[in-house]
C-alpha cells in the first residue's frame, strides 16, 4: 500500500511524469540553483546554514563517541576508505535492529565522523546505529560508491546474522546510495541482508540533470554512467519486484527543498508504488534540506518517531 502525506494544494496525481522532463527547459544557471540546497534555506543564509549543519554534526558525533559504546573505524572492505562506525545500545543482544546511515555531500564531501545525528535517540531505544564511510569523488566513482555501500550492508548482516532487521537511511546523495540497494543482486555476495525498511531523506534519484550542473565534473562523464546509477531510471526501465513485500520505504522531502528535489522525490515514490513496493511519501513541514537531518538529534521530531515505528 502506498501512502502520501501532503500539504493542501500539493499535486498528488499519480503516474509517470519523467517524459515531461521540466529540468530540460532550464538554463544551466537555473539547474545549478535548483540543485544547490543551501540556496533554498529560509532561516539562515547559505553559508551560515552550512556552518550550523557542520557544527551540529561535529557536536553530536563527539557526544555519541563519548558514551564508550561504539566500535570505530571497523573495516568492511580492503580499501582505506572502507570503514564504518557501530554505535551500540546499552542492552546489546544478537537480535538488535540496525539502522545503517549513508551521509550526503553530493558524493564529493561529508564524512561518517560528523554524521551521528540520530545515534543517541535511537540507541536509547535499543537500536544499533552504523555510520558508513565510502570513497567520495574524485577518488571514488559512483560505481565504486554503490559497490562499497553494498559491501557495508553485507558486512553488517554477516557480523550480526541474528539481527531483528536492517533499516537503511540516507540523506541527499546518501539517499541515492541507499535507494540503489533496491536494485542490488545479493546472491553474488553469498548472503541476503535482512532489510526491513528504507528512510530516504531529500534524495536525488535521477542523475541525468546533475550532468548539466557544476556538480557534474568529478562524477558523471557520460549519460550511461548517470542512467546506470539512477534508481529512478533503473526501476522504470527494468522494474525490480520487492524481495520482501513487507519491506517499507519512506521517501521524504523538506517543505523548503527546491522544486527539483520535490519532483525527484515525488516521481521516485510514484515509481515505487507502480512497482509494487510498500512506499510512503512525506513532505516535512517547515523543514529545509539540512534541518530534515539535523533534527534527528531530537527524540520528539516527527522523523525520529517514524524511525522508532
N, C-alpha and C positions, 0 to 999 in steps of 0.2 A: 504494500500500500504506500502511495506517495502522499506526503503532507506538505502544504505550503503555508507558511506563516507570512503574512504580508501586511503592509500598511494601506490605508484607504487610498484609492486612486491608482494603485500599482497594477500594471498589466500582468495578469496571471494566466493569460491564454497559453495553452499547450502548443505542442508542435515544434517542428524544427525550423529555426529562423536563420540558420547559417547561410542559406543561399542569398540572403539579403546583404550580408557582409557589410554592415554600416561602416566599419573601420576603413574599408577600401575607398570610401568617399572623403576620407580625412587627409589633410596635409600632414607631412612629417612632423611639423610643429605641433599640430593638434594631437597626433598619435603620441608624441613624446609627453604631452600634457596629460593625456588620458592614462598613460602607463607610468606616471610619476606620482605615486600615492601621497608623498609628502606635500604636494601642491593642493591637496584636497582636504587637509585638516582644517577644522573650524575654530578650535580653541587656542591653538598655538601657531606661531609661524613655522614654516617648513623646517628651518634649521633647529629651532627650539624643540619641535616635536621629535626630531631625530636624536637630539641630545637627551631628552627625557626618556625616550624609548631605551637608549643605550644605558642610561644611568639606572633605570629600574631593573633592566636585565642583569646588570652587574651586581646590584644590591641583593636581589632575590636569589641569585645563584650563590653568592657568598653565604647567605643565611642557610640555604639548603645544604651546602657542603659543611657548614659548622655543626650540623646535628651529629656528624660522625657515622651516619647510616648510609654511606654512599661508597660505591666502588667506581673509582675514577679512571678514565683513560684505559678502559678494558679493550683490547684488540678484538675486533670481529673479523678482520682480514689481515692480509700480509702487508698492505700499504701503510706508509707513515701516517696518512690521514684517516685511516680506517679504525677509529676509536669510538667508544661510546661510554657514557656515564650512567650508572644504575643507582637510583635513589630508592631505598627500601623503607617500608613502614616499620613501626615498632614491632609489630607481630608478624614475623616472617614465616611463611608457610609455602609448601610446594604448590598450593592451589591459589596463589595470589593472582589477581588480574593485573595486567601490564598495560600501561599507556606508553606508546613509543612516539616520540616527538621529533619532527624534522623542521629545522629553523628556515626562515626566509632570508632574503637579501639578494634577490634577482640572480640566484645561482652564482654570485660573484663576491658576496660578503656575508657576514654573520658567522656565528660560532656557537658550538654546543656549550662553551664555557660561560656564556652570558644568556642562556636561553631557558633557565629553570623556572619559568614564570609560574607554572602550575604545580610544582613539586610539593610544596608544603601543604596546600589544601588537599591534594589527592593522597599523599602518603598518610595524612591524618585520618583518612577514611579507609586505609588498608590497601591502597593501590600502589604498586611499584611503578616508578616512572623511569623511562630510559630516554636519554637525550643523545641523539646520533650526530656524529661529525661525518662529513663527506668532503671530497676534494672539489672545492669551488673553482670556477674559471678564473684565470686561464689555465691553471694546472689541470683541472678536470674537465672533461667534456660532459655533455648531458647524458650521453650513453653510459659513461662511467659512473656518473652520479646515480642514475637509475639502478645500475648493477650493484653499487655499494649499498644503497637503501635496501635492495632485495637481500643482500648478504647479511645486513644487520638484523633483519627480521628472522631469517633462517637461524642466525646465531642465538637470538633470544629463545626461539622455540626449542632448539637443541639443548640449551643450558637449563631451561625450565620447562621440561616436557609436560609437567602436570599443571601448567598454568590454567587459570579459570577463564582465560580469554585474553587475546592481544588486540588492543584498540590503537589504531594509527591516527595520529593528529599532526597536521602540518599547517603552517601559516605562510601565505603568499607563495613564493617559489617552493616552500616546503609542502604546501597543499598540493601543488602539481606533482611532486615526487611521491607523496602518499597516494594520490589518485592513480599514478602509474602502476601501483601494486594491484589494482583491479585487473590488470592485464597480465600479471606475472605467471609464468609457467613454473610452478613449484616442483613438478615431477623431476626436473633435471637437477634439483638440489637435494633430492632424497628425503625431503620432509615437507609436509603441508602444514603451515602455521595455523594455529587455532584463532583465526581472525574473526572477531565478533562485531567490529564497528570501525567506522571512519569518521573523523571530525575534520572537515576541510574548511579552513578559515581564510576568506578573502584570497582565493587562489586564481591562478591562470591555467586554463585547461586546453586552450587552442593557442599554440605558439606562433602561428603564422604572422599575426600582427606584430609580434616582437621583432620579427625580421626587419621591419621598416622603422624601427626606433633606434635611438642612440645606444640602447642597451644591447643591441644585437652583436656587435663586433666580435667579442670573445666566445660567442655561444653557438650561433646557427649559420654556418657557411652556405647552406643550401636548403631549398624547400623540403627535400626528402628528410633532412635532419629534423626540421620542425614537425612534419607530419608523423614521423616515427615516434617522436617524443611528445605527441599531443594526445592525451587520453580522450578528449572530446572527439577528435578526428578518428582515432582508432576505434572507439566504441560505435561510431556511426557507420564506418565503412566495413568493419568486421565485428559485428556485435558479439560480445562475450557474455554468456549467461552466468549468473551467480553460482559459484560452487556451493555456497551455503545460503539458501534463500532467506534465512533468518538474520544474516549479516546486515546491519543497519548503516546507512550513510547519511550524515548530516552535512549539507552544503550551506555555509553561512557567508554573509557579506555585510559589511558595515553600512549603515544608512548614508554615511558621508564618504564611502568609497566612490570612485569615479564611475560614470555611466558604463564605461567599457568593462570594469570589474563586475558591475552588476550584470551586464549582458553575459559575460563569461560564466558566472555562477548560475544564472537562470537557465542558460542553454545546456550547461552540463547536467543540472538537475533534471531537466526535461528529457535529456538523452538517457539518463539512468532509469527514469520511470518507464520510458518506452522499451528499455531492455529488460525489464522485469526486476530491477533492483529495488530493494526496500529503502527508498530515499525520502528525505525531508529537506525542506528549504526554509531558511530563516534569515530575514533581514534584521540585524540587531539595531534597535532604536538608538539614535543619537550617538553612534559609535563611528570612529574613523578607522582607517586601515591599521593603525598601531594600537589604539585603545582596545580593539577587539581581542588582542593578545595580552596586553599588559594587565588588563582587568582580571585575567585568570588567576592573579595573585589573591583575589577576594573570594571567600567561600560562598558569599551570597550573590555573586554575579550570575546572571541567567545562564551563561555558557558553562560556568563551573558546575552549576546544578545539572545541566544537561550531561556533562561528563559523569557525574555521580550516578545518574539514572542509567 
